[in-house]
Amino acid sequence: MSLIPSIFGGRRSNIFDPFSLDIWDPFQGFPFNNTVANVPSSARETSAFANARIDWKETPEAHIFNADLPGLKKEEVKVEVEEGRVLQISGERSREVEDKNDTWHRVERSSGKFLRRFRLPENAKMDQVKASMENGVLTVTVPKEEVKKPDVKSIDISG
């Protein structure tokens, strides 16, 4: 239950909740002209989804990225490789259609677009990137080039 349900209007979460990522706009709804008032409400709202959490680990064989994207289908996610060894992961979760007859008690699931970009090291094989999605977790694997160890030749010491 929200502590202050009607003052902030709409689907806002409790402002005292440390896990709430909603931003209260004190100028929302006022009829004066300023930069905050001119920004559409959809652009002012923030969500955890906008900053999708992605883990990046490096193994001896590859760079592995894991992104938690619950509720998304693989068709709603894009994985792209750009010039300059840049891996880009993006997508969008649509907002649930609101029925005016519904009463919302809490809204914690996020919606919106996300975009994350990672510059990969020189040893990344950009032409062999693979991606898979299972149970809402996107896994992107970027193989690494093998580090060639220089041939070492033992030299006998005379004397």
Helices and strands as residue ranges (DSSP letters): H 35-38, H 41-44, G 48-51, E 54-58, E 62-68, G 74-76, E 77-82, E 86-93, E 112-119, G 126-128, E 130-134, E 137-143
